[in-house]
Amino acid sequence: MIDSGRFNPARDEVEDASPMHLPVEDIHSFPVTESTPQARDSSHSMLFDLGQIDVSWDEPIDTLWAFMTPANRPNYNLPMLRDIRLWQTESKRLFDEGALPLKYMVLGSRFPGVFNLGGDLELFAGCIERGDLPGLVKYGHACIDVVHRAWRNADMPLISIALAQGDALGGGFEALLCFDVVVAERSARFGLPEMLFGLFPGMGAYSILARKLGRRMAERMILSGKVYTAEEMYDMGVVSILAEDGEGEQAVRDYISGNRPHHAGHVGVFEAGRRVDPLDYTELKDIVENWAATALKLDPKDLRMMRRLASAQTRLTK
């Protein structure tokens, strides 16, 4: 397994993020509701032709499998955010039209040893050096659009499953927290190491951890920057199923086969949880804007650390 984060960080990638270079508008204007004239034929949908996500339909168990296939570093670069948003919205469209009778959606990663390392550190550093607050805010809004939709299961009555066969750090951990069920292989690690460079995770970590574990535990995890083992996350209740290395996909299948007869009841339980502790988009938006303003206060030492972590992530691809 590639050692994705023994350097202890998370978050990174490429591209300049100034308003003239940051194509976040492309994410929002992408034709996610007009993907194909064959409205009832899911095999011709753009859902199965995404650039950085490999999607397949498993009809016998009513499951949509999706595996992130990052072109470069395994993070949430803008094309990846676009593809995830399309995965969410196109799945919803096909479900509503009766072309995809979904009961389960699974998200994993094909990058060896990594689920996802989070945000785009190079983009962050460039914005901070230029004092580009709008660029940071736009990127953050693109992230929370995906997070908020994931938290709601794209408004479909299904069970969402995250499959962590490698490290989920920073924004990768934030995204994973949105899922109903988390299956993790033993070697996977989880954490929010943003404090290494004086920042905090701004795309949902506090909001979701506070709902799952309470505010004090959320603060402890964020402020410590500690990276946790899969077993520790299982003991805390964040990981639902602990699998041996190499057995994660089978663990997902076993979960689905064992729980399909009670699917409606399980959906009801998870929906009740979201109703009891709703996650309002405005809350995420306010925190993102605070995160962006905080990022501009980082000093040169923090920026050097951020770039070192980005370089360490780049080495994973070589």
Secondary structure, DSSP 4 states (H G I P E B T S, - for coil): ----STT----------STTT-THHHHHHS-TT---S-TT-GGGSGGG--SSEEEEEEGGGTEEEEEE--SSSSS--HHHHHHHHHHHHHHHHHHHTTS---SEEEEEE-STTEEE--S-HHHHHHHHHHT-HHHHHHHHHHHHHHHHHHHTGGG-SSEEEEEESSEEETHHHHHHTTSSEEEEETT-EEE-GGGGGT---TTTHHHHHHHHH-HHHHHHHHHH-PEEEHHHHHHHTS-SEEE-TT-HHHHHHHHHHHHGGGHHHHHHHHHHHHHHS---HHHHHHHHHHHHHHHTT--HHHHHHHHHHHHHHHHTT-
